[in-house]
Every structure is written in structure tokens, then in C-alpha cells.
């Protein structure tokens, strides 16, 4: 990657050396390093509720495809251009089995086999196929595998999706920019205090207006996790989020840190950023909308809001921060994530960046992406692929909210260090799944956990949780 020069004097824009995007990482077409890497994973592309009795044009990873549901309830994903004379199959006719091209009626099954060629007796239908990709349906979301057939992985199952939340709100948004500049947003907790809860008012809750007293990033068994630690009044608040390789995130729900809660998995969101092509992307997934859960001795933001009949803020805040649906004037006066990542341009230029300590998560993510691309180029399985012998194993995630009552230390410096100790203790236990049974602790268990946390805060050694 070519880097620009440093500008070290005022009014020096003329001196700027122009450089281009990091194409090796950012391009997603077939045959590119990034494209071949992403093709080794199941990629979501549509909700089952979007399907009607006509085919759906789909563009994903720079390929033009058509998706459909036939009369037998089977889903197909075919190359959009008919293998006969190139008419688009988006105008085809869905059949009881498969679909027919609108032009000459060639009949394709969901796997691309040709079932019938009207007026042809040469046997050609048995010698060629229409290009097709496997489709997997999971909880109303359709996934495609677009990589080498002999490398097809098992479908991943995540704990937050295998559990039984109250309901889930479906999300599918399109943005005119490269996928990576959207996904990197989730490894960047520092932007919350400025973009969401600082310069333009409070879009989430007031605690997020504070710059965290501690930010930590960790490589995990599934990707990158960050832990943001806040001192809020007499509470220590630790919020953890997951970036799951290569393009999935689990974001913890909104908290206000006014009550206590431990290891709370509720109210979060799970979404993928899928490249449409090099310059357009789709964010697709779910946000949890869960009923109030009575946890004796705890008073999470979610529960207090519900009890008071008030709205529970989503992970997108109190305005539409994730799309460009608001007017330009509104977005200038209160911009959101969409404005930040789209305004970087259709394909951002890494060579013009100047990264700092709070960008460590971005650096880690890019490093892991490049390692995955190199693995694929070397003929190996990239990190994060679920192999056949791991099928049906539930993958544990780490996105949580934890708020504990711990009085402040005598000085600001001591308090910051002590909050950091609590965060490291909690994150270590989380990564080792030592609190697996404590997502809804009893009042007695919450007291035990708080007692341990206070000892850690005070620098005392404790037994494993």
C-alpha cells in the first residue's frame, strides 16, 4: 500500500501526494484477494419475507445473480444471465420446480441443472448447467456460499441467535461505499463519545458522552473483541462488542449505567456487512427486541425503561444514524454512522490515514483480514471458517453489558487504574466463558460477583470466578 506524504506546515494542501486505495484488501470480485477470501464464508443476501412469485435480482460480491423460491419451497441462486442467449433471468417464470427463462423457456432447477430445453432433442441439457450457488436458510435469512465447491464450510451457529429472544427486528440497508469502511466502525468505540454523544448532542445515553477510562482490544477465538470501560458516578460500566471474522458483528445493547446488571446479553444487534461490489454494500441482520426480564437485585436500563413505560433505545440511538434517509441538512446538524463512513468516498484510501492508539481495533482487524487472504492464497482454510467436523457446534460470543456499584478510588489516576483492573478481570473471565451461567444472576450471585469485583478494584487477589 502506497502512503501519502506528511503535511507538517499550515496551508499545505497543495503539497499533498495523491495515492490510491488499497485494492488488494478492498476489492471483492472473483479472483481478487479480498473476493476469494470472502467467498470462503456463507454470506447473507435476503430475507425469506422478501420473496414473491417472481424472481429477485441480486448483486453480491460483484456478481449479478437472480434468486427465487420455487413452488416446492426450494430457494435458488443462479447467474442472472441465461446460459442460452443471455436474457436476464430476473424476468423468468418461477415453476413448481425451478424456473424458466422468459426468452426461450429454458428450464433450470435450483442447483443450475437444465431440466428442459423446448424444441431441442440434442441432449444439450444433460451436458451443461446454468451457474448456481448453494443457499442456506436460517431463521428467515438466506445465505449463499460462493466459493470453491470442495471448500464449502459448515454453517456457523452463534449462541446469541440460537437462544430464544422475545422478537427480532430485521434490518437491511444499502450504502454507496466499500464494505470495510462500514465494518471497521464497530471496532472503533472512541467515535461514540464524539459523533453520537458529544459534538451533536446525546444520541444514545449520557454515559456514552464520556471518553472511556479504558479501551482494550483482544483477539478472540472468533475475531476481535473490544472492551470499553466507563466510570459513571458510583458505577463501573464495562461494555464488550464482537467483530466476528470476516464481516459479522454482535453489538451489546444500550445501557445508561444508572443501575446494576451483570453479563447482560439482551437488547443487542447482530449484522453482517456484505459487499454488493467494490463501491456498494449491504448491512443485513437483526436487532433484539426483548421483553422485560426480572433479575432480582439488578436494574438494567432495559428493565427500568420498560417498567416506566418508556422507549428502549436501539443500538442505533434515538435518530436514524445508519442510513441516509434523513435530509442533507438534518444529517449535517446531527450526522450519524452512515455519514461518517459514506463520506470517506466509494472506496476509502488507507494511505492517507494517520492512525492513533484508539484505532488499535481497526489495525487488528485489517491484520486479521490480510492473514485470512494470505491463507486462502496459500491453499489453506482461513481463520473463522467452520469446518465439517465442527458442524452444529454453537459458537460463543462476548458482547455484553456489565454495570457494578463500586465507589471511586481516592484519586482520578488510582480510579482509572482500578477500573482497568476490573475490566481485565471481567474480560479474561468472559473469554474463558467462566460466567457462562451468569447472564441472569440471582441477587445473591450478583452480590458475590460484586464482592469479587471490589476486591479486584482494590488490587486484592481472588480465586477464579
N, C-alpha and C positions, 0 to 999 in steps of 0.2 A: 504493500500500500504506500503510495506516494503522499508525503506530508507537505503542507504549505509552510511558508516561512513565518517566523515570529515577527509581529509588528511591535516595536518597542519605543515608538515615539508618537506623540499626538498627531492627528490629521495625516495618517499614513496609509489610508485605504488604497491609494494608487500603487503602493509598493507590494500589494497582495499578489502572491504567486498562485495562479489558478491550478487546482488539481481536481481529479475526477473521483467518482465513487469507488468503493472497494468492491468491485464487481464479483470477485471470487466468492465473497460471502453473501452478497445481496441478491445476485441473480438466481432465478428459480426454475429456469427452463430445463427441459430434458438434456442431459449431457453436461450441465454446469455442476460445479462442486456443490453449491448450495441446493440445487434442484435434486440431484441424485441423493443427497443426504436426507432431505425432507420426504422423498418418495419411499424411504425405508420405514416410515411410520404410517399408521392409519390416520387419515385426515378427514375431519367432518366437513360436510358441504351443504347440507339441507336438513330441515325438519320434515318428518313424515307428514305433518299437517299442511305443508305447502303443496302437496301433490293433488292434482285433479285428474280428469280423464284425458288430459293432453300432456305431451312431453314437456320437460323443463330444460331450457338451455342453461348450461353450467360452464363456467370457466374457472379452472383451478390449476395452479402451478403452470400457468401459461399454455394450458391445453384447452381447446374448445371441445366440450362434451355435451351429451344430452342424457338426462336422467328421466326415468319413467317408472311407474308402478303398473304392472300388467294385471289382467283380470284374475289371475290366480294369487295376487298379492305379493308377487316377487318384484324386487327392485332391480333395475338395470342401469348401468352407466356405460354408454357407448361413445366412441368417437362421433362427433357431430356430423362429419362429412360422410355421406353414404359411400360405401366401397364400390358401388356401381358407377355412377357418373357425378358424384359429388354434391347432390342436393342435400340440404340440411335436414337432419332427422328431427329437428325441433318442430317441423311441420308434419311429422309422421302420424300414423294412426295406431294407437295402442290397441292390442289384441288380447284375447283371453290368455294367450301365451305369447309373450314378447311384443314386438311392434313391427309395423310395415312402413317402408319409405313412401312418402307421398307421391313420388315421381313415377316409379315403375312397380311399386308394390313389393319390392324385395322384403322378405320376412325374416327378422332377426330375433333370436332368443336373447335372454338377459345376459348370457355369457358370450355373446357375439357369434354363436353358430348360426349359419344360414339355414332356415327351415324350409324356405320355398323361394324359387325364382319363377314368377309367372311366365309361361311361354318358353321356358328353357328346359331342354332334356339332355344337356351335355354332361350333367353331373358336376358342374362347377360348384354348386352349393356344398358339395362334400369335400372340396379341395381348398376352399378359402374361408376366412372368417372376417367379420366386422370387428375392429378393435374394441375391446371391452375391458373394464376393470372390476374387480370384486367389490361388493358392497356389503357392509355390516350394519344392521340396525340395532341401536342401543338406547332404550328409554326415549324413543321418539326422535332420535337424532341419527342421521345416516352418515357413515364413514366410508371413505374409499381407500383402497390400497393401490398405489400407482407405481410401485417399484417392481424389481425383478420377481417373477412368479415363484422361483425357487427360494427366495429370501423372505417370503411373506411371514410376518411375525404373528404371534398370538395377539388377540385383542386385549388391551390393558383394562383392568378393573381397579378403580380407586375407591378407597374407603368412604370418602365424602359423598360419592354417588351411589354406592351400594347400600348405604344406610337409608332410613325412611324419613326424609324431611316432610314437613307439612305439605307444601306445594313448591313448585319451581316456576319462576318467571323466565320465559325464553327470550333470548337476546340474539339478534343477528343484525349487524351494522356493517356498512362498507365505507372505507376511507380511501382517498386517492393518493396513497403513498405506499412505500415499501413496508413489508410486514415487520421487519426488525425494529424500525423506529417506534412502532406501536408496542411491540412486546417488551422492549427494554424499559418502558415506562414502569413496569411492575417490579423492576429491581432497583428503583430509584425512589426511596422513601423521602428524601430531602425535599422533593418538589411539593409534597403535601403541605408543608408549613408555609410555602410561598404562593404557589399557584392556587391552592384550594382554600387555605385558611389564613392568608396573610395579606397580600397586596390588594386583593379584591373582595375582602370580607370573608365570612365564615361559610364555606360550602358544606362542611361536614359538622363536627362538633368542636367546641372551643379548645379542647386538649390538643387537637392537631395544629393549632396555631403556634405551639411551642416547638422550637428546634429540639429534637430528641437529645436527651443527656447521653445517649449511647446508640450507635449504629453498628451492627455487626452482620457480616455475611458469611455463610458457610456452604461448602459443597456437601451435598447430601447424597443418599442412595438414589435419588430421583432427579436431582438438578441443583438449583441454588435456592437457599432459604435466607431471608433477611430477618433480623430481629431489631425492631425499633423500641427503645426504652424511654419512657416519659416519667418525669416527676410531676405529679399533679396533686397539689395540696398535700394531704397526708397519705396519698396512694402512690404505689409504684405500678406502672402500667407497661406490660411487655406485649407487643403485637408482632406476630410472625406471619409471613407470607411465603408461599412456594412458587418458584418458577420451575415447572416440570419439563424436562427436555423432551422435544425441542421447542415447542411453541404453545404450551398449556400453562395456565396459572390458576392457583387457588388463592383467593384473596379473603382475608378474615373480614368478618362483619364490622360495622361501625360500633364504636364504643365512646362513652363520654368520661369514663374513669371516675365517676362520682360514687359508684357503689363497688361492691366486690364481686368478682367472678373468677373462676379458675378453669383454664384449659378449654375455653368455650369455643366450640366448633360451629355454632349456629350463625345464621344470617349472612354467610359469605357468598362468594360467587366463584364459578368455575367456567373458564372460557379459553378457547383456542384462538390464535390469530393465524389465519390460513392465507397464504399468498394466492391472490387471483392471478396475478402476473407480477412482473418486476415493479410495477408502479401503482398497483391497487391491491387492497387487502380486505379480508372479511374477518370480523370478530364474531364468534358464534359460541353459544353455550347457555348456561343457566345462572340465575340468581336465586338463592334460597329465600323463601318467604315462609317462616316457620311460626307455629303457634307458641304462645307463652308457655314456658316450662317452669314450673315451680321448683326452684332449687333452694331448699331450706338454708338460711344463713347467707344466701347470695342475693345480690340485687343488680343484675346486669342491666345495661342500658336498654336492651331489647325488652326485658320484662317490665321495667319501670315505665317505659313508654306505653306498652300495651295496657298495663293496669290503669294508667291515667287517660287512656283513650286517645293518645297522641300518635302521630305518624312515626314509624321507624325509618330512619334514613337508610337508603340503599348504599351499596358500596360506590355508587356514582355520585353521592351527595344530594343536595337539595335543588340542583338545577341539572339540566341535560349537559353533562360535561363530556359525553362520549360520542356525540355526533355533531354535524354542522347544521342541524335543523333550526337553530336559533338564527336571528338576523345577524348580519355582519356587525352592526352597531352594538347589539347585545353582547356578542362574543368579544368585541374589543373592550367593553367595560367590565366584563366578567368572563374571561376566557376559561376554557376547560382543557382536559387532556387532549381532546381532538384538535384544538387549535395549536397546541404545543407540538404534537408530533406531525400533523399535516403541514404546518408552516415550515418544517425543515426541508420541504421540497418533495417531489415524487420519489427521489432516491437520495437519502442524506449522504453527506460527504464526511466520512470519518477523518480524513486527512486534514480537515480544518478544525477539529475539536481540540480542546485543551482540558483534559480530564483531571479531576481533583479527588481527594480522599473519599468524598461521598459518592463517587462514581464507581467504587470498587465492585459493586454488584454487576454493573454494566461490563466492566473489564472481565470479570469471572465468566459471565455468560458468553461473551464473544470468544473467550479462550476455549470454553467447552464446545461451542459450535464448531470452531475450526478443528478441534481434536476429533469431533464426530465426522466432519467432512474428510479429514485425512484418513480416518479408519475405513470409511466407505471406499475411498480411492485405493486403499491398500487391500481391498477384498475382505475386510473384517466387518463384524457387526458393530454398529455404533452404540455408544453408551445410551441406555434408556429403552432400547428395543426389548420387547418381551418375547423371549424365546419359547418354543413349543412346550418345553418341559416346565415352563412357569405358567402355563395357561390356567386360568381360573384362580390363581393366587391373587388375593386382594392386596393392592399396593397402598402402603400407609403414607399419609400426607402430614403436614406440620402446621398449617395455617390456623392460628388460634388467637384468642384474646384472654389475657390474664391480668387481673387487677387485684392487688392485695394491699391492705392497710398496714403501712409501715411508716412510723414517724420519721421526720427528717433527721439527718445527722447534724452535728453542731456547726459544720461549715459547708458551704456550697461545694467545695472541692471534695471533701470527705463524702458528702451525699452522692455526688456524681459517681465516685469510685464504688461506693456501696451499692448503688442501683445497678452498676455494671456487673458486680458480683452476682446479684440476684438474677440478672438476665442470663449470664453464662451458666449458672446453676440450672435454671429452668430450661434453657435451650439444650444443654447436654442431656438432661433427662428426657426432653421431647424427642431428640434424635435417637435416643436409645429406647424410646417407647416405654419408659418407666411409669408414665402417667396414663397408660392406655385405658384404665378403668375409671379415670377421674374426670371425664367430660361433664358429668353432672354430680359432683361430690355432695355428700351429706354435710350438714352443718358441722358435725363432729370431725369429718375428714377435712373440711375446709380449715378448721381450727388447727389441725395437725400440720397441714401444708403451710399455713401462715406462720406457725411457730418455727418450722424449718427455715422458711424464707427470712424471718427476722434474724435467726442465728447466722445465716449466710451473709445478710446485710451487715451484721456486726463483726464479721470476719471470723466466726467460730466454725470449726469443722463439724460436719454432721454425717450421719450414716446415709447410705444411698436411700433415695425416696422409695 
